[in-house]
Amino acid sequence: MTDLHPAIAKVTERIVERSRKGRAAYLDLMDRQRQAGTNRGNLSCGNLAHGFAAAGDDKPVIRTGCAMNIGIVTSYNDMLSAHQPYGRYPEQIKLFAREVGATAQVAGGVPAMCDGVTQGQAGMDLSLFSRDNIAQGTAIALSHAMFESVLLLGICDKIVPGLLIGALRFGHLPQILIPAGPMPSGLANKEKQRVRQLYAEGKATRDELLDAEAASYHGAGTCTFYGTANSNQMMMELMGLHIPGSAFTNPGTKLRQELTRAATHRVAAIGWDGDDYRPLARCVDEKAIINAAIGLLATGGSTNHAIHLPAIARAAGIIIDWQDFDELSHAVPLLARVYPNGAGDVNNFHAAGGIGYIVRELLDARLLHGDVLTVGGTMADYASEPVLAEDALQWQPAPTESRDDTMLRPVIAPFSPDGGMRLLTGNLGRAIIKTSAVAEDRWTIEAPCRIFDNQDAVLAAFKAGELEQDAIVVVRFQGPRANGMPELHKLTPALGVLQDRGFRVALLTDGRMSGASGKVPAVIHLSPEALPGADGVSGPLAFLTDGDIVRVCARQGEVLALVDPAIWAARTPAVAPPPALGVGRELFALFRHHADEAEKGGSAVLAAMESVI
């Protein structure tokens, strides 16, 4: 690590040392899984016959065990635009596998819910824990021991982290994630935001709002703003788990198909019977996790990954926390402005040079680990972009200069000297704030707080004119154990209106904000959450009352209740509302009961897993 930026080297060394025991235990388990029977060669005749009974033309090859059998875990559904393209992928992958003498079978499917559909609705309470469910579904799919490698088909918010968490428990297998790409650009995101705010003020009709939304979300592929889904794809590239340049090629194109073919051929080439064995357990190491965090900071990616990346890391025996994010953020400059941090979308970002440009800039500036084990070669191979030359897939070097410096800039002339994700601490706990889209004069807000227990109550107060003031809007009992930690993106238009009217406002919550959080300061993931923990002690947020002066400061890293300590000590905590029922939320009570804090990933399955290993 001598060639690294000193801050990157320091954080890396700390994470390696902190994770030493857990990482060693994880790698030992993966080695034992490969050797002790989690493979097709150790299946009985009855087991094996069940496994290839419906394999058709591939049955003789699977039966002999002389060729690699690729397991496909898919999150296909045709309601979710990002995952709709996956419908035809399994049959394509089977053809591509045969081209290199391999076979492929769909090992299983996992759910893929859309936060865009459930945003602000009761179903959003299931969102975060869908990640744990996906991890379990992935494990069930791969538990059949029929496969020597895996292709993971998933792209959106909880799906990619869930797939990885589950897949890492089968880390002795080589595995590649295959994206489907973003939809072509529709209505500009800035215009969509403008109509949303007009609707919040009562100046646009529902039909006008629906027209704007439908013109923005208009076809197959991921949404084009740089939220959690597209941040997922960037992170998979920076971790070396994609074929290079795969993230932002649109669905339904020849190039997209050739990238899927290349992934299938590649996963067959890195199997354990060859001389280039690249198991997932060895690819996802401390350096790969740090590269993902660096990419997130350099591109202004989603705050949701302050929860997801620690969870992914834990599945591989690695511990990363928000202090690590904060220190990395101070060292990594902001090189991209993609909506909501800028005007253009991910298609514009990709056209300007995209991830290949980012990788080359970070490597050249010693801000990225170049020696990670990737599925596609070396990290330097990701400083490229895929092209078709006479229908053949090739890679060319990423541009040396940005094709649009309003979206993409070099390390020597960044949009900001830091990555814009800060840790706040104080007598209210620990929280995250993303500053990359927030004007610097809004980095510090000190104002009376207004307390709410749900976002609908905030919107009711807004519509009644009760928030026409400087205010810290507090929405509590939104943590993992309280209600599954839903995103509060529904508040964005109303808070944006208040800010545009000249008020100094901020959001403070133990819940999540959308990966598309933008210009309003949002202090999120506050831990400990307001709901009492297993020890019966409520989080500090439960002791706030209306009118308390609260200070949030991204510059100083503070989240404070400016209340006399004697007065604070005499208070009793607010009582949490009863758990909401309906929309299946009661089925997730087990997850809520066992979930740990946001900084560890807000996961029930990982907390339970660590209690038995």
SULBEL-V118302 format. One record per residue. SS is DSSP state (@ for helix, = for strand, . for the rest). PHI is phi in degrees with one decimal (NA if undefined). OMEGA is omega in radians with two decimals (* if undefined). Layout:
SS|PHI|OMEGA  SS|PHI|OMEGA
//
This chain:
.|NA|-3.08  .|-69.4|-3.13  .|-88.9|-3.09  .|-84.9|2.92  .|-54.0|-3.05  @|-56.2|-3.12  @|-67.2|3.11  @|-67.1|3.12  @|-62.5|-3.13  @|-63.0|-3.13  @|-64.5|3.13  @|-59.4|-3.12  @|-61.2|-3.14  @|-65.5|-3.13  @|-67.2|3.10  @|-59.7|-3.12  @|-67.3|3.14  @|-61.9|-3.03  .|-96.0|-2.94  @|-54.2|-3.07  @|-67.8|-3.12  @|-65.8|3.14  @|-66.4|3.13  @|-63.1|3.12  @|-65.0|3.13  @|-63.9|-3.11  @|-64.3|3.08  @|-63.2|3.11  @|-64.0|3.14  @|-65.4|3.10  @|-63.1|3.14  @|-68.3|3.11  @|-64.8|3.12  @|-67.4|-3.03  @|-83.7|-2.90  @|-105.3|2.98  .|132.2|3.12  .|-83.1|3.12  .|-156.7|-3.00  @|-64.0|-3.09  @|-63.8|-3.12  @|-100.9|3.10  .|-77.5|3.04  .|-72.9|3.14  @|-60.2|3.12  @|-66.2|3.08  @|-57.5|-3.05  @|-64.7|3.14  @|-61.7|3.05  @|-59.9|-3.04  @|-70.3|-3.12  @|-111.8|-3.03  .|-55.8|-3.07  .|-107.7|-3.01  .|-83.1|3.05  @|58.2|-3.08  @|-63.8|-3.14  @|-83.8|-3.03  @|-56.9|-3.11  @|-61.0|-3.11  @|-70.3|3.13  @|-63.7|-3.12  @|-62.2|-3.08  @|-72.9|-3.12  .|70.4|-3.07  .|-94.4|-3.14  .|-138.2|-3.12  .|-68.0|3.04  =|-109.6|-3.03  =|-94.9|3.05  =|-85.4|3.10  =|-109.8|3.00  =|-109.8|-2.99  =|-119.8|3.06  .|-109.0|-3.11  .|-58.9|2.70  .|-152.2|-3.06  .|-103.8|2.94  .|-90.6|-3.10  .|-88.2|-2.99  @|-57.9|-3.10  @|-66.8|-3.05  @|-103.0|3.11  @|-57.6|3.14  @|-62.1|-3.09  @|-69.3|-3.09  @|-54.3|-3.09  @|-96.6|-3.05  @|-62.1|-3.10  @|-57.2|-3.14  @|-67.7|3.06  @|-66.1|-3.11  @|-61.9|3.11  @|-61.9|3.08  @|-65.5|-3.13  @|-64.8|3.13  @|-64.1|-3.14  @|-62.4|3.13  @|-60.6|-3.13  .|-116.7|3.05  .|76.8|-3.14  .|-108.6|3.05  =|-128.1|3.13  =|-147.2|3.06  =|-137.4|3.01  =|-73.9|-3.11  =|-75.9|-3.12  =|172.0|3.10  =|-116.4|3.08  .|-127.2|3.13  .|-69.7|3.05  .|-138.1|3.11  .|-95.9|-3.07  .|-109.8|3.07  @|-63.8|3.09  @|-64.5|3.12  @|-78.5|-3.04  @|-93.4|-3.08  .|-54.2|3.13  .|78.4|-3.12  .|-110.6|-3.11  @|-59.7|-3.11  @|-61.6|3.14  @|-63.5|3.10  @|-67.3|3.10  @|-92.4|-2.91  @|-60.9|-3.06  @|-61.3|-3.10  @|-76.7|2.98  @|-62.3|3.09  @|-62.2|3.10  @|-64.3|3.12  @|-63.4|3.11  @|-64.8|3.10  @|-59.8|3.11  @|-65.6|3.11  @|-63.1|3.09  @|-63.8|3.12  @|-63.5|3.11  @|-61.3|-3.13  @|-59.5|-3.05  @|-87.8|-3.09  .|-69.9|-3.09  .|-74.7|3.06  .|58.7|3.14  .|-95.2|-2.88  .|-127.1|3.06  .|-103.3|3.06  =|-161.7|-3.00  =|-141.6|2.93  =|-115.6|-3.09  =|-105.5|-3.11  =|-104.0|-3.14  .|-167.9|-3.01  .|-144.6|-2.91  .|-93.2|-2.79  @|-49.5|-3.11  @|-91.1|-3.00  @|-71.0|-3.12  @|-63.9|3.07  @|-59.0|3.13  @|-63.8|3.08  @|-57.8|-3.11  @|-67.1|3.14  @|-59.7|3.10  @|-67.7|-3.09  @|-65.1|-3.13  @|-66.1|3.03  @|-76.6|3.01  @|-121.6|-3.01  .|-69.6|3.06  .|-74.4|-3.14  .|-95.9|2.95  =|-66.6|-3.08  =|-147.1|3.11  =|-132.6|3.02  =|-89.1|3.13  =|-117.4|3.07  .|-83.3|3.07  .|-116.1|3.04  .|93.3|-3.13  =|-83.7|3.02  .|-65.2|3.04  .|-58.2|-3.09  .|-64.0|3.07  .|-115.7|3.09  .|-56.9|-3.11  .|-57.4|-3.09  @|-60.9|3.10  @|-61.9|3.12  @|-68.7|3.07  @|-59.0|3.12  @|-61.7|-3.14  @|-62.0|-3.13  @|-67.1|3.09  @|-59.8|-3.14  @|-68.4|3.07  @|-61.6|3.13  @|-65.8|3.12  @|-61.7|3.13  .|-88.4|-3.10  .|79.7|-3.08  .|-103.3|3.05  .|-137.3|-3.13  .|-83.1|3.09  @|-63.6|3.11  @|-63.5|3.11  @|-65.7|3.10  @|-65.6|-3.13  @|-64.1|3.08  @|-60.1|-3.14  @|-66.1|-3.13  @|-63.9|-3.11  @|-68.8|3.09  @|-76.8|3.10  @|-86.6|3.11  .|-99.8|-2.83  .|-125.9|-3.07  .|-164.1|3.14  .|-74.8|-3.14  .|122.0|3.11  =|-68.5|2.96  .|-58.1|-2.98  .|-90.4|3.07  .|-77.5|-3.08  .|-93.0|3.09  .|-100.7|-3.04  @|-66.9|-3.09  @|-61.2|-3.12  @|-73.5|2.99  @|-63.8|3.03  @|-52.3|-3.05  @|-65.3|3.07  @|-59.9|-3.10  @|-63.9|3.12  @|-64.2|3.06  @|-68.3|-3.10  @|-69.4|3.04  .|-89.1|-3.14  .|75.9|-3.10  .|-107.1|2.99  .|-106.7|2.76  .|-64.6|-3.04  .|-52.0|3.05  .|79.6|-3.04  .|-78.9|-2.82  .|-58.1|-2.88  .|-119.3|2.97  .|-85.4|-3.03  .|-64.0|3.09  .|-65.2|3.01  .|73.7|3.13  .|-106.4|3.09  @|-61.7|3.13  @|-62.7|3.11  @|-60.6|3.14  @|-64.3|-3.12  @|-68.9|3.06  @|-68.2|3.07  @|-67.4|3.06  @|-60.1|-3.12  @|-63.1|3.12  @|-65.4|3.13  @|-64.4|3.12  @|-62.6|-3.07  @|-69.1|-3.11  @|-66.9|3.05  @|-75.4|-3.08  @|-86.3|-3.06  .|-110.0|-3.13  .|-76.7|-3.01  .|-77.1|3.11  .|-90.9|-3.12  .|-103.7|-3.12  .|-99.0|3.12  .|-131.9|-3.09  .|-64.8|-3.10  .|-131.7|-3.11  .|-69.5|-3.12  @|-57.9|-3.11  @|-59.2|-3.14  @|-86.1|3.09  @|-72.8|-3.14  .|-89.8|3.09  .|-117.1|-3.09  @|-59.6|-3.10  @|-68.4|3.11  @|-65.4|3.10  @|-62.1|3.13  @|-66.0|3.08  @|-59.3|3.11  @|-62.3|3.13  @|-64.0|3.13  @|-64.3|3.09  @|-60.8|3.11  @|-59.2|-3.10  @|-72.4|-3.10  @|-67.4|-3.09  @|-109.2|-3.12  .|68.4|-3.04  .|-75.9|-2.95  .|-68.5|3.04  .|-65.6|3.12  .|-58.2|-3.11  @|-77.6|2.94  @|-67.7|3.02  @|-100.6|-3.03  @|-69.4|-3.08  @|-66.6|3.02  @|-60.1|3.12  @|-68.0|3.09  @|-58.7|-3.11  @|-60.4|-3.12  @|-59.9|3.13  @|-64.3|3.10  .|-107.3|3.09  .|78.3|-3.05  .|-118.4|-3.13  .|-116.5|3.04  .|-127.7|-3.11  .|-129.6|-3.04  @|-71.1|3.03  @|-63.4|3.07  @|-62.2|3.09  @|-56.3|-3.07  @|-62.2|-3.13  @|-68.6|3.06  @|-63.7|-3.11  @|-61.6|3.13  @|-71.4|-3.12  @|-100.1|-3.01  .|-100.6|3.14  .|-77.6|3.09  =|-84.0|-3.04  .|-104.2|-3.07  =|-134.2|2.98  .|-127.9|-3.13  .|-119.0|-3.08  .|-50.7|0.31  .|-89.8|3.11  .|-89.1|3.14  .|-156.8|-3.05  .|-85.6|-3.04  .|-84.1|-3.14  .|-103.0|-3.06  @|-67.8|3.06  @|-66.9|3.07  @|-65.6|3.10  @|-60.6|3.13  @|-62.2|-3.14  @|-66.7|-3.12  @|-76.0|-3.11  .|137.6|2.96  @|56.0|-3.01  @|-66.3|3.11  @|-57.6|3.10  @|-63.9|-3.13  @|-60.7|-3.12  @|-61.3|-3.12  @|-63.2|3.13  @|-61.4|-3.12  @|-68.1|3.10  @|-63.4|-3.12  @|-63.3|-3.13  .|-90.4|3.14  .|62.5|-3.12  .|-105.2|-3.07  .|-143.8|3.04  .|-73.1|3.13  .|-91.3|-3.03  .|-105.1|3.08  .|-78.4|3.07  .|-85.6|-3.11  =|-107.1|3.08  .|-80.1|-3.00  .|-115.5|-3.11  =|121.3|3.08  .|-110.1|3.11  @|-61.2|3.12  @|-63.1|3.11  @|-68.1|3.12  @|-85.1|3.02  .|-86.9|-3.05  =|-147.5|3.07  =|-136.6|-3.11  =|-78.5|3.09  =|-142.3|3.02  =|-103.9|3.05  =|-122.8|-3.04  .|53.3|3.10  .|68.1|3.11  =|-104.7|-3.14  =|-74.7|3.08  =|-137.6|3.05  =|-121.4|3.06  =|-120.0|-3.13  =|-58.4|3.03  .|-61.0|-3.12  .|-60.1|3.11  .|-80.4|3.08  .|-128.6|3.11  .|-60.4|3.08  .|-83.2|3.10  .|-157.2|-3.04  .|-78.8|2.95  .|-82.2|-3.12  .|-116.9|-2.94  =|-146.3|-3.10  .|-134.6|3.13  .|-79.2|3.13  @|-60.1|-3.09  @|-76.6|3.12  @|-144.2|-3.03  .|-76.0|3.03  .|-69.3|3.13  =|-151.5|-3.14  .|-72.6|3.12  .|-132.2|-3.01  .|-80.5|2.96  .|81.4|3.03  =|-118.2|-3.00  =|-117.6|2.99  =|-90.9|3.03  =|-110.6|3.11  =|-134.4|3.12  =|163.8|-3.07  .|-73.7|3.04  .|-98.0|3.09  =|123.5|3.14  =|-121.8|-3.08  =|-150.4|3.12  =|-115.7|2.96  =|-134.9|3.08  =|-106.5|-3.04  .|-103.8|-2.96  .|-63.4|3.11  .|-108.4|-3.08  .|-101.2|3.09  .|-60.3|-3.03  @|-61.0|3.12  @|-73.4|3.07  @|-109.0|-3.11  .|-71.0|3.08  =|-122.3|3.07  =|-129.2|3.06  =|-126.5|-3.00  =|-161.7|3.04  =|-64.3|3.12  =|-95.4|2.97  =|-116.9|-2.97  =|-100.9|3.08  =|-138.3|3.12  .|-104.5|3.06  .|-161.4|-3.05  @|-73.6|3.10  @|-63.8|3.09  @|-66.1|3.07  @|-62.8|-3.11  @|-66.2|3.08  @|-64.0|3.11  @|-66.1|3.11  @|-62.8|-3.11  @|-65.9|3.12  .|-84.1|3.13  .|76.7|-3.07  .|-85.5|-3.10  .|-112.2|-3.12  .|-80.5|-3.08  .|-167.7|2.92  .|-64.9|-3.07  =|-162.7|2.87  =|-96.0|-3.13  =|-84.4|-3.09  =|-102.2|3.05  =|-120.5|-3.04  .|-113.1|-3.02  .|58.2|3.10  .|-120.5|-3.09  .|-79.6|-3.11  @|-55.9|-3.08  @|-79.4|-3.10  @|-75.8|-3.07  @|-149.3|3.10  .|88.5|3.02  .|58.4|3.11  .|-68.8|2.97  =|-70.7|-3.11  .|-114.7|-3.09  @|-61.4|3.12  @|-58.6|-3.12  @|-82.6|-3.00  @|-57.0|-3.13  @|-60.1|-3.10  @|-64.0|3.13  @|-65.9|3.07  @|-63.8|3.09  @|-62.4|3.14  @|-60.4|3.12  @|-65.0|3.13  @|-64.9|3.09  .|-80.8|3.05  .|101.1|3.13  .|-82.1|3.08  .|-94.7|-3.03  =|-127.9|3.04  =|-151.7|3.03  =|-102.3|3.05  =|-131.2|-3.03  =|-153.6|2.96  .|-90.5|3.05  .|-97.9|-3.14  =|-107.0|2.94  .|-109.8|3.13  .|-63.7|2.96  .|-62.2|3.09  .|-100.5|3.12  .|-58.1|-2.96  .|-134.4|-2.83  .|-78.7|-3.14  .|-89.0|3.11  =|-57.1|-3.11  =|-128.7|3.11  =|-94.9|-2.88  =|-127.8|3.10  =|61.3|-3.06  =|-55.4|-3.12  =|-129.0|0.01  .|-70.9|3.14  .|-70.1|-3.05  .|-63.5|-3.10  .|-62.5|3.11  .|-55.9|3.10  .|-85.6|-3.13  .|-61.6|3.12  .|-83.8|3.12  .|80.9|-3.10  .|-95.1|3.11  .|-77.1|3.04  .|-70.1|-3.10  @|-54.4|-3.11  @|-59.3|-3.13  @|-72.1|-3.10  @|-97.6|3.09  .|-68.8|3.01  .|-128.8|3.12  .|-52.6|3.09  .|95.1|3.04  .|-56.9|3.06  =|-82.1|-3.14  =|-121.4|3.11  =|-119.4|2.99  =|-120.2|-3.07  =|-141.5|3.11  .|-69.6|-3.09  .|-70.5|-3.12  .|-94.4|-3.14  .|70.5|-3.03  =|-119.9|2.90  =|-139.1|-2.92  =|-132.2|2.89  =|-95.2|-3.09  .|-88.5|-3.07  .|-121.7|3.11  .|-55.2|-3.09  @|-56.1|3.14  @|-67.7|3.10  @|-64.0|-3.13  @|-60.1|-3.08  @|-65.7|-3.11  .|-85.5|-3.07  .|-80.6|2.96  .|-106.8|-3.07  .|-72.0|3.03  .|-64.8|3.13  .|-88.9|-3.12  .|-69.5|3.01  .|-65.3|3.14  .|-65.1|3.12  .|-57.8|3.12  .|-75.5|3.13  .|-113.6|3.13  .|95.3|-3.11  .|56.8|3.09  .|79.2|-3.07  @|-61.5|-3.13  @|-65.8|3.10  @|-70.3|-3.10  @|-102.7|3.13  @|-58.3|3.14  @|-61.4|3.12  @|-64.0|-3.12  @|-61.5|-3.07  @|-62.7|-3.02  @|-104.7|-3.09  .|-66.8|3.05  .|-99.0|-3.00  .|-72.4|-3.05  @|-59.1|-3.08  @|-64.5|3.06  @|-89.5|3.12  .|121.4|3.12  .|58.3|-3.03  .|-114.4|3.01  @|-86.8|-3.05  @|-68.8|3.12  @|-72.3|3.09  @|-61.6|3.13  @|-68.5|-3.14  @|-59.4|-3.08  @|-70.1|3.11  .|-78.2|-3.09  .|-119.3|3.13  .|-121.3|*
//
